Structures are given as C-alpha cells and as structure tokens.
Amino acid sequence: MTRCITVVTCGMALARSRITSQGQISVPAEVRKKLGVGPGSLLQWDEEEGKVVIRRVGKFSCQDMQAALFPDGPPKPLSAAEIKASIARHLKAKHVRR
C-alpha cells in the first residue's frame, strides 16, 4: 500500500510548513512519521484531481510490485511435473548444438 498525503486548502490541516525565500520547506514531524521518511529520503509531488499528493519515492509494497509484474492478475499455478518439463525444455533449448 502506497502511503500518501493529500494537501488541500480547506478542512483540518495535518501540519503546516513555511516556504523560505529560496523555495524550500521543512516537512513537519507528523508528516515524516506518517510517510516513514527521514534525512536523505526522496519525496514525489503529484497532482491528482486538483489536489497535490506527496509520496515517498522508491518504496513499494508487495501489492504494488505484483500489480506491475502481473497487470492481468497472478499467473496460473503450475504442477511440479509442469515445472520440471519447463526446466527441461529450457535446458534443451539452451544447450542445443548449432
């Protein structure tokens, strides 16, 4: 599950930051804790449906990786005999004489 924080202009604020003259901000402790970030962490800023969303970069859940690897759902399970036959086909093709 990707953790994100949505920044909105109304409602109860989680925390506040001030922008410096150089355009920098400090990430409040509450936000760092929720995102699980610290010194050296990268944050990604996106706009989704008119809202600014902040995510930490480079940390993906197992579900994120599975969805990326298998967008059509998990592969069909193979039996032990099917796995052995597949390995045998691979080795035969790999070591075939040309």
N, C-alpha and C positions, 0 to 999 in steps of 0.2 A: 504494500500500500504506500503510495507516494504521499508524503506529508507536505501540505502547502498551507499558506496563509493568504487569505484574500483581504486586500486593503480596500476599504470602502470609505466614502465621505460622510456617511451618516451612521447612526447607531452607536453602540457602546464600543469604544476603542480598546483593543488588547493592550496597546502601549503607544508611546509617542516618541518620535525622533525629530531632531532639528537638523536641517541641511546647513552645512558650513558654506562659506563663501567659495570654496573650491568644489562644491557639489557633493561632498561626502556626507554620509550619515553613520551613526552608530546604531547597531542592531541591539535593541533592548534585550536584557537578560531573559525576560519571559519568552520572547520570540526565539532566541538562540536555544533555549531549553526545549521548546516545542518542536523545533526543526532538528534538534540534535547536532548543532554546529558549534564550532569553536574557531580559534585562530587558524588561519590558512584555509578554511572551508570556502567553497565557491557557492554563490547563490545565483539563481537564474530568475530573471524578471520576465514575465509574460503578460499579455493582455488577453483575457478571455471574457467574452460577453460584456465588454465595457468595464471590467474590473482588472486591477493589477494583481497578479498572483506571483508570490515569491516561493521558489522551491530550492532545495539544496541540490547541487549538481553531483552526479556520479554515484549516487546511492539508489539502487533499485531493489525492489522487493522480488521475491521468487515469482510472484504472480506477474509482475512487470516483465521479467525475463521470459517466462513461459509464454506470455501473450506475444512477445516479439518473435520468439522462435517458432511458435506454433499458432499463427493467427487463425487457423481454421479449427482449433481445438487440439487436444492431445492426440498423438499418434496411436494407432491401434496396437494393443499389446501383442507381442509375438510369443509363440511357444518356444521351449528350449530347442526342439527339433528345427523350427524355422530359423532361429538364431544360428545354430550350427551350420545349417545349409547356406545361409547368407555369408557366413565367415568362409566356408569352403569355396563358394563362388568367387568371393573377393580374392582369396589367395590364389586360386587357379588363374584368374584374370591377371593378377599382378605378376605371376611368375611364368606366364606363357612364353614359349620360345618364339622369337620373331623370325 
